[in-house]
């Protein structure tokens, strides 16, 4: 039994060390990227921004996109219908803001064979200017810094790069448990973005050359899909090009969520990954699943030993090393995040212990998400229910629009 516990303990420590290795790799990558001087590559860009409803801080978010330090871009906003609350708000914001940026506000209608976000994006692509060289896709619930667009587009000038991507950091406004848990869970995906072989684009901040978009057949792939970013990732990599993560394009979402909202959101993310990125889904499911199973098994064994009056082997404590390792991962990752969004340094540092204590819970939540995603391919996204039959076939179960 002592040998058995030692084997389990070593395995738990090994699994708990993997995220730490990735966090250290991310730190080196970020330091290297930040040391590279920005160049003057600034092709004509169409920024395509689908909207549904009014996100927290909506006006500030839209204003941030209208005030980018970039010489040549247009902004295309798309809602499903003109009675969406975002439609009139966009009219008001673009009318009030003094900007030389060309803007369009469109409606895409509703389709039954693809995600509404993709339907909006496809409509936006139809309306881009004839001289547009780059498409940039962004989300309305993020607030970029003024150099965001320049940083996102710059790497597209390098050979071998098919698309660039940023990432999101959820910054809890009120520090609710659900908000902190979502932020912790989501932050765990950040270190994986530096591996060009297995990484992926994130739909809230991704850019691709128009020529690459057309050559890779992304428009056709989107026609019956649900996931914009993972579908784009597949298309780009299938033609032998890479997805490049741009650390400067870590954007912040200022919003809170309840525990139920966090559960729904994490279930949706993992279910989409199950359909569109099965290798990635299996890797995180196996690592977190085995680690948590061994941890729970160890707890059960120790409780049984105490209740039965048996002497507990000293090496049983090794099983619990997973928890401090997961907390250590947070303390390694968070300084890197602070370096990327320094204006929020105080807030992030004040939350570091909350993040650390919630890391084991986020890992366990991912296991729950994986189980749920293995049982059903149905999700709810902004009030609309979908079923993903495959990466290339989506059914809209119900359309709930304003």
N, C-alpha and C positions, 0 to 999 in steps of 0.2 A: 504493500500500500504506500509506503514511504517513497519508493521509486516512482510509482504511478503519479503521486502528487507532485514530485519534482518535475516529471515530464510535462504535466499540465501547467505548472508554474512557469517553466521555461517557455512553453508555447504561448501562454498569456503575455509574458513580457515581450516576446518577439512580436506578437501582433500589436501590442501597445506601442512598440517602438517605431512601427512603419509610419504613422502620421507625423512623428517627430522628425524622421528623416526627410519627409516631404516638406515640412515646415522650414527646415534648415536649407534645403535646396531652393525653396522659394526666396529666402532671405538673400542668398548669393545671387540668384537671378535678378531680383529687384535692384540690388546694389549695382549690378552690371548694367542693367537697362537705364537706370537713372543717371549713370555716368556718361551715357551717349548724348551728344549734343543734338538738339532738334535742328533739322534742316529746313529748306524752303519749299519742299515738295507740297504743292497745294492745288491739285487739279479741281476743276469744277465738280462740285459735289451736290447731290440731292439727298437731303436728310428726310427720311420717311418716318413719320411718327403716328402710329395708330392710337386712337383714344376710345375709351368707353367709360362714361361716368366721370365724376370729378374726384380725382385722387387727392389725398392730403397734400396741401401745399401746391396745388395744381398751377396756380398763377405764377408762383415763384419758379416752378420747374420749367414751365413754358418760356418764361422770360429768360431763363438761363440759356435755353437753346436759341433764343432770338439774339442773344448778345455774345455769341462766340467770336473769339479773336481769330477769324479765318476769312481770307479775302474774297472767296468766291463760292458761295453756297446758297441754296434755296431750301425752304422748309415746306414740306407737304404734310398736312394734317388730314387724317381720314377717320371718320366715324361710320358706323353701320347705317344710321339714319339721321335725318336732320332734327328729329325730336330727342336725340341723345343730349343730356345736359351739357356734355363737353362741347357740342357743336356751337351753341350760342355763346358759351364762355370763351371759346377760341375766337369767335368773331369779335367779342369785346376786347380781349387781350391784344389781338393783332391790330385792332383799331386804335387802341390807347397808346401802345408802345411806339415810340419814335425809333424806327429802324429802317435801314436801307435794304434789308433782306427781303427778297421776293418770297411771298407765302401763298399757299393755296390751301383751301379748306374744302375737302371733298366728302361725299358719301358713297359708300361701296355697295349698299344693299346687303341682303342676307342670302347665303347659300346653304344648302343642306348636305354638302359633300366635303366640307373642309372647315377648319377652325376659323372663327370670325376674325381673329388677328391676321391670319394669312389672307383672308378675303380682302381686308383693308390694305394690307401690304401690296397685294397684286394690283389693286386699284391705283395705289400711289405710283407704282412702277409705270403704269400706263400713261401717267400724266407728267413724268419727269421731262425736263428741258432736253431738246435735241442734242445740245452740246455737253450734257452731263457725262463725266468720265467715271465717277465713283458713286455707289449707293451706300449710304450710311443708315442703319436701322436702329432706332432708339425707342425707349419707353417713356410714357408720360408720368410715371411715378418715380422718376429719378431726377436729380438736380446736378448737372455737370458743372465743373469749373470752366473758366473762360477759354482755356487751352485744350479742352477735351477733344474737340473735333480735329484740330491740328495733330494732336498726339495719336489719335486713332487711325488717321489716314497715312501718316508718314511711313510706316513700315511696308505699306503696299508697293513702295518703289523698289523693294529689295527682291532679288531673284528667289523663286521657290515659295514665296508667301502668297497664298490665294485669298486669305481673308484675315482680318484682325478682329480682336475681341477685347472688351473690357470685362468688368464683373461688378456685381452689386454688393454693397454692405448695408444691411438693414441696421439703422441706428435707432434704437428704442427712444421714444420721446418721453415716456413716463416710467419706464423701467418695469412694466408689468411682466409677469412670469412668461406669458405666452409670447410676448415681444422678444424677450431675452432668449428664450428657447429657439425661436425662429432664427434670430440673428446668429446664435451659436451653431445651429444646424447648417445654415447656409454658408457660414464662414468656413466650415470644414471642407468645402469644395474648392476654395481658392488655391491651395497648393498644387492641385492636380492640373492646373491650367498651364504650367510651364513645360509639361511633357508633350512635345509636338506630335508624338506618335499616337497618344491616347487622349489628348485634350479635345476640347469642343468650343464652339462659339456660343456666346450668351446673347440672346436676342435683344436685350436692352441696350447693348452697345457693341455693334458689329459693323464692319465695313468691308466692301468687296468692290473690285473694279468692275465696271459695267461689262467689259469684254470677258472677264472671268465668269461673271454671273451668267452670261449668255452661253459661253462655251461649256460650262459645267451643267447646263440644263436645269438650273435651280427653279426657274419659273414653272416649268412643266412638273417638276417634282413637288412643288408647293400646291398644285391644283387640287389634290385630294388628300392632303396631309393635315396634321394638327400642329406639329412642332415646326416652327420656323427655323430655329437655330440648329437643332440637331439634324434636320433635313439638309440645311445648308452645309453643315459640317461634313455629312456623308458625301454630298456632291463634290465639294472642294477636294476632299481627300481621294476620291475616286479618280480624279484626273492628275494625281501625283503632287498636289500642292499642300502646303501646311497652313494650319491655323496658328496665328501668332498672338500671344497674350501681351497686351500693353498695360503694364502696371500703372502708368499715369492715368489710365481710364477706369480706375476703380471709382464708381459713382455711388452716391449715398441715396438711400430711400428713407425719408423721414416719416415713419408711420408705425403704429402699434397694432398688435393683434391679440386676440384672446387665445386661450389654449385650444378651443375648438377650431378657430380659424387657422391656427398654426398646424393642427393635425390635418385639416383639409388641404392646406397648401403643400405640406411635406408629402402627403399621400399622392397628390397630383404630380409633384416633381418626380417622385420615384416611379410612378406608373408610366409617365412619359418616357423616362429613361429605360424602363423595362421593355418598351416597344421599340424605341429608336436607337438605344445604345445598350444592347444586351450584354456585351462584354464588360463594359463599365459597370452595369447594374450587378452582374454576377460577382465582380471583383469586390465591390464595396459590401455587397450582401454577405459574401462568404467571410470576409475579414471581420466585419462587425458582428455577424451572426455567431461565428465560432467563439470570438472573444467574450461576448456576453453570455453565451451558453456555458462556457467554462467557468465564468465568474459566478453565475447563478448555481451551477453544480457544486462549486466549491463552498458556497454559502450553505447549501443544503447539507453537504457532508459535515461541515463544521457544526452546524446546529444539531445534526444527528449525533455527532460525537459527544457534544455537551450534554444532550438529553440522556444518552445511554450511559454516560459516565466513563466513556473511554478517554484515554489520553490522546490529545490532539497533537499530531506530528508537527514539529517546528516548521517544516517546509510548506505546511498548509497556508501560511501567511503569504507565500509567494503569489498565490492566486489573486490576492487583493492589490498587487502592484499595478494592475491595469488602471485603477482609479487615479493614483498619483501620476502615472504616465500620461493619461488623458488630460489631466490638469496642467502638467508640464508643457504639453503641446500648445495649450492656450498661451502660456507665458512666453513661448518662443514665437508663436505666430503674431500675437497682438502688436509687438513693437514694429513689425514689418507693416502692418496695417496702418499704424500711427504715422509711419513715414510716408505712406501714400495719401492719407487724408489728414495732414497735420493740423488743419483748422479744428479738428475734432479730438485732438490729443487729450485734453482734459476730461472730456466725456468718456472716452474709451478707457483711459487709465482709471477713472473712478468706477468703471464697470468690470475691471479685470477679474476681480475675485468672483463676481456673479457669473461671468463667462466660464471661469475655471470650474466652479462647482456644478455648472450645468452641462459641462462637456460629457460626463458619463451618461446623463439623461438624454442628451442629443444622440449619442451613439445607440442607446437602447431604443429611442424613437425611430431611428433609421431602420432598425430590425423590424419594428412594427409596420413601418411603411413598406418594407420589402415583402412582408407576408401579405399585406393587403394588396399590393400591386401584382403579386403572383396569382391572386384569386380573381381579380377583376381588372378589366381594361377600361372601365367607365370612370370618368372624372367630371367634375364641375369646375368651370373656369369662367369667372365673372358672370355668374348666373346662368350660363349655358351648359347643358349637359351633353357630353360626347361619349362615344364608344370608339376606340381605336382598334379596328379589325386587323390592321397591319400598318407599317409605316406609309403605305401608299393608299390606304382606304380608311376613311373616317365617316362615321355616321353621327349626324346631329340629332340627338334624342329629343331635345326641346329647345326652342329658341326663346329666351326671355330677354327682351330688349325694352328699353324705355319707350 
